Structure formats: C-alpha cells, structure tokens
Amino acid sequence: MTEYTFDEIVVDMKTKFTIKIEESIVNEFAKITGDYNSLHMDEEYAAKTKFGKRICHGMLLSSFFSRLVGMYIPGKNALYFSQTLNFQAPCFIGDIITIEGKVIEKSQSTKIITIKTTAHNQTGKCLVDGIAKVIVRESIK
C-alpha cells in the first residue's frame, strides 16, 4: 500500500495493475451483493443472449477502482468522494483486466484529486471508465 501525501501527488501521475476475472470472483461477488442475475450466473441462459456466454457484473469490474484508490493513488490517505462510471463493453470470465488511474486534477483548497479511471481487457478494449474524486487525508503520525 502506498501512502502519498497531497503534496507528493502530481497531475499526470499514473498507476495500473492487472487481474484475471475468475469464475470464483464472480460467484463471490454474487454472494456478497445478492445479485444472481442469470446473465452473470447461468451459462445456459447467457448463451442465448447477444453476449453468448456469462458476463461479469459491471459493478464487480468497477469495484477494482476502489483498490486503485485505496492501495495505489493516493493509497493509505484516500477517502473516496465520488466515482462516475460508463460501462462500455462486457467483461467475460477468464478476461485479464488492466485497471488504470491517471491524476488529471488537484484542488489545493479541498485536497481533492481527480483521477481518470479505466478498465481494459487483454485486447485493449475499454470495458468501463469514469472519473474518481478522492480526498487526500492528512497522514496520521
């Protein structure tokens, strides 16, 4: 976990990490949220849709933005303020996802940083993007 202070964060700072979307992750997310929609959970049903197979919950995919903020930029001093989400394309079980964040703005008066957040699959296709606003708290000594 990183521990950037507000002053250490600069516009254009970037970070990224990858994760493979395993069936177990989708099943655990359904268990936690109670979202057992057939599109996510029933292979036979999903095969009959335009997607042709089960898809990952969009909110599961976007939940990795929480890891981006809480563990990388700014890390320990993060307090999520808001997050917009634009779902662009489906994510399938087995996809390898790259979660990326880029600081695009800083407000000295509010100590809020703005981060462009994106999730791409292994072919580079954008699956979800958005804008995070994050309060950078003072470090506790």
C-alpha positions as CSV (number, residue, x, y, z in Angstrom):
1,M,0.0,0.0,0.0
2,T,1.3,3.4,-0.9
3,E,1.0,6.4,1.4
4,Y,1.2,9.5,-0.8
5,T,0.5,12.9,0.8
6,F,-1.4,15.5,-1.2
7,D,1.8,17.4,-2.0
8,E,3.5,14.3,-3.3
9,I,0.8,13.7,-5.9
10,V,1.2,15.4,-9.2
11,V,-1.0,15.8,-12.2
12,D,-0.3,13.1,-14.8
13,M,0.8,10.6,-12.1
14,K,-0.3,7.1,-13.3
15,T,-0.6,3.6,-11.9
16,K,-2.1,0.3,-13.1
17,F,-2.4,-3.3,-12.2
18,T,-4.0,-6.4,-13.8
19,I,-6.4,-9.1,-12.5
20,K,-7.9,-12.2,-14.1
21,I,-11.6,-12.4,-13.8
22,E,-12.1,-16.0,-12.4
23,E,-15.4,-17.7,-12.0
24,S,-14.8,-17.8,-8.3
25,I,-14.6,-13.9,-8.1
26,V,-18.0,-13.6,-10.0
27,N,-19.6,-16.2,-7.7
28,E,-18.3,-14.5,-4.5
29,F,-19.5,-11.1,-5.8
30,A,-22.9,-12.5,-6.4
31,K,-22.9,-14.0,-2.9
32,I,-21.8,-10.7,-1.3
33,T,-24.3,-8.5,-3.2
34,G,-27.2,-10.9,-3.7
35,D,-27.1,-10.2,-7.5
36,Y,-27.6,-13.6,-9.0
37,N,-28.9,-12.3,-12.4
38,S,-28.9,-15.1,-14.9
39,L,-26.7,-13.1,-17.3
40,H,-23.9,-13.5,-14.7
41,M,-24.7,-16.9,-13.2
42,D,-26.4,-19.2,-15.7
43,E,-24.3,-20.3,-18.6
44,E,-27.3,-21.9,-20.5
45,Y,-29.3,-18.7,-20.2
46,A,-26.3,-16.4,-21.1
47,A,-25.5,-18.5,-24.2
48,K,-28.9,-17.4,-25.6
49,T,-28.2,-13.7,-25.2
50,K,-26.2,-11.4,-27.5
51,F,-23.2,-11.9,-25.4
52,G,-23.1,-15.7,-26.0
53,K,-21.8,-16.5,-22.5
54,R,-21.8,-15.3,-18.9
55,I,-20.6,-11.8,-18.3
56,C,-19.0,-10.3,-15.2
57,H,-21.1,-7.9,-13.1
58,G,-20.3,-4.3,-14.2
59,M,-20.1,-3.2,-10.6
60,L,-17.7,-6.0,-9.8
61,L,-15.4,-4.8,-12.5
62,S,-15.7,-1.2,-11.4
63,S,-15.1,-2.2,-7.8
64,F,-11.4,-2.6,-8.7
65,F,-11.3,1.2,-8.8
66,S,-11.5,1.0,-5.0
67,R,-8.3,-0.9,-5.0
68,L,-6.7,1.6,-7.3
69,V,-7.6,4.5,-5.0
70,G,-7.2,2.7,-1.6
71,M,-3.9,0.9,-2.3
72,Y,-2.1,2.9,-5.0
73,I,-3.1,6.6,-5.6
74,P,-3.2,8.0,-3.0
75,G,-3.2,4.8,-1.0
76,K,-3.5,4.9,2.8
77,N,-4.6,8.5,2.9
78,A,-7.5,8.0,0.5
79,L,-11.1,8.9,1.2
80,Y,-13.4,8.3,-1.8
81,F,-15.6,11.3,-2.5
82,S,-17.3,10.2,-5.8
83,Q,-17.0,8.0,-8.9
84,T,-18.7,8.2,-12.2
85,L,-19.0,5.0,-14.3
86,N,-19.5,4.5,-18.0
87,F,-20.0,0.8,-19.0
88,Q,-18.6,0.5,-22.5
89,A,-18.3,-3.3,-23.2
90,P,-18.9,-6.6,-21.4
91,C,-16.3,-8.4,-19.4
92,F,-16.2,-12.2,-19.6
93,I,-15.0,-14.8,-17.1
94,G,-11.3,-15.5,-18.0
95,D,-10.6,-12.0,-19.2
96,I,-7.4,-10.4,-18.0
97,I,-8.3,-6.8,-16.9
98,T,-5.9,-3.9,-16.6
99,I,-7.1,-1.2,-14.1
100,E,-5.5,2.2,-14.7
101,G,-5.7,5.5,-13.0
102,K,-4.3,8.9,-14.0
103,V,-4.4,12.0,-11.9
104,I,-5.9,14.7,-14.0
105,E,-6.6,17.5,-11.5
106,K,-5.7,18.6,-7.9
107,S,-7.6,21.1,-5.8
108,Q,-5.4,22.7,-3.2
109,S,-8.4,24.2,-1.3
110,T,-10.3,21.0,-0.9
111,K,-7.4,18.5,-1.0
112,I,-9.3,16.6,-3.6
113,I,-7.6,14.8,-6.5
114,T,-9.4,13.8,-9.7
115,I,-8.4,10.5,-11.3
116,K,-9.4,9.2,-14.7
117,T,-10.2,5.5,-14.1
118,T,-10.3,2.9,-16.8
119,A,-10.6,-0.9,-17.1
120,H,-9.4,-2.6,-20.3
121,N,-9.4,-6.2,-21.3
122,Q,-6.5,-8.2,-22.7
123,T,-7.2,-6.9,-26.3
124,G,-7.1,-3.3,-25.1
125,K,-10.9,-2.7,-25.3
126,C,-12.2,-0.3,-22.8
127,L,-14.8,-2.0,-20.6
128,V,-15.6,0.7,-18.1
129,D,-14.2,4.2,-17.5
130,G,-15.0,7.1,-15.2
131,I,-13.8,9.9,-13.0
132,A,-12.9,9.4,-9.3
133,K,-12.8,12.3,-6.9
134,V,-10.7,11.4,-3.9
135,I,-10.0,13.4,-0.7
136,V,-6.3,13.0,0.4
137,R,-6.4,13.0,4.1
138,E,-3.5,14.1,6.4
139,S,-1.2,11.4,7.4
140,I,-1.6,10.1,10.9
141,K,1.7,10.0,12.7
